[in-house]
Amino acid sequence: KKFLVFFFSRLRSNQSGRYDDHFPFLSLCGRERNFVRCDDRPLVFTHLLEGTEAEPGAGPERLSYCGGGDRLSAAFRPEALYMHPANGRVYHPAPAPAGAVGLVRSALAIELSPSFLYEEEEGRPEQPTHFLWAGRRHVLTNELAKFFPGGAEGEEEGGG
């Protein structure tokens, strides 16, 4: 766990000028450079943790990523969940240096899926419009759509 926290807390977009076409992410560990490539996003949210303090605009829950428990976590923002229209995967905001978007693990997405609400909107009934959480109906912002090719339209499958 200690190594995972060390590695993922240093993960950044690869702007080194070396191998950036093949390895879009980089984790600097001392003099060592760890070049990273993945099928989708480098940060994967694996667990929903109950928090102790609420952050402004967020509930007390946190999403843990990459096996780091509470040491690698982000405030859970239910309104910011994004279901990609082409691949059906669920995403959540992540730390900006690591790409600003994290993939929600399939098992966790399945747990959360009953809370997605669908209202036909602009001819897109397959896209959720709201998320029911903690007794509140949150309007989904789709703010993460801009990080995927095709933008909010989701014409192409996202990658990273």
Secondary structure, 3 states (H helix, E strand, C coil): CHHHHHHHHCEEECCCCCCCCCCCEEEEECCEEEEECCCCCCCEEEEEECCCCCCCCCCCCEEEECCCHHHCEEECCHHHCEECCCCCCEEEECCHHHCCEEEECHHHHHHHHHHEECCCCCCCCCCCCEEEECCEEEECCCHHHHHCCCHHHCCCCCCC
